[in-house]
């Protein structure tokens, strides 16, 4: 049985490094338009550049066994 734990992370620690994030096909029907993705990306880049706080909510990732690949389950 897997153990689950919540952790507070910075945006940079989630998006940076050698980790690969994949949105599973069953999540894609809930996709945003290009405008919404652009707005989010701009906010994230500004947050990283300014080293400012930015609450983006909860992101649920599931690590694929023995890899640096994660499925984005929610967020």
N, C-alpha and C positions, 0 to 999 in steps of 0.2 A: 504494500500500500504506500502511496506517495504521501509525503508530508507537504503541507501548504503553509506558506508564511507570507505575510505582507511586509513590505519594506518601503520606506520613503527614499526615493531616488531623485537625483537631479535629471533634468531633461538630457543633458549631455551624456550622463552615464548610461541612459537607456538607448540613445541614438548613436553614441560613439563606439569606438573600439571595433573589434572584429566580429561582433555579433551581427547576424542576419535576421531581419524581421520579415515574416511572410504573413499575408492576410489570406487565410484559407478561402477556397472558392465558395463555401457556404456562407461566408460573411460578406461577399462582394455585392450581393443584391442591395445591401444597405449603404452602398458607396456614395460619397459626396460628389458634388460637381467640381469642376476645375477651379471655380472661384473660391469655394470653401477650402480646398486644399491649399491654394495659393495664400489665402489669408492665414491659415494655420502655420504654414511654412515660414511666412514673413514674421509672424509673432515669435516662433521658435528661434529663428536666426537672430532677431533683435535681442531676445532674452540671453542667448549665448554670448553675443557680442558685448552686451552691457553687464553680463554676470548678474542680472536682476532676477528677482523671484518671479515666478509665473506658475500659477496653479493650472494644470491641464486636466486634472481629475485622475481617475483610476484607470490604469492600463493593466489588463490581465494577459500575461505571457505564459505560454507553456513551452518549456525547453524540449526539443527533440533529443532523444536519448544519445548520450555521448557526443554532442556536437555543440557548436555555438549558434545553432539555428533555433529560432523561437517562432511559434505561431502566435499571432495577435488574436486572442479569443474575444476580448472586449476592450473597449477604450476609444 
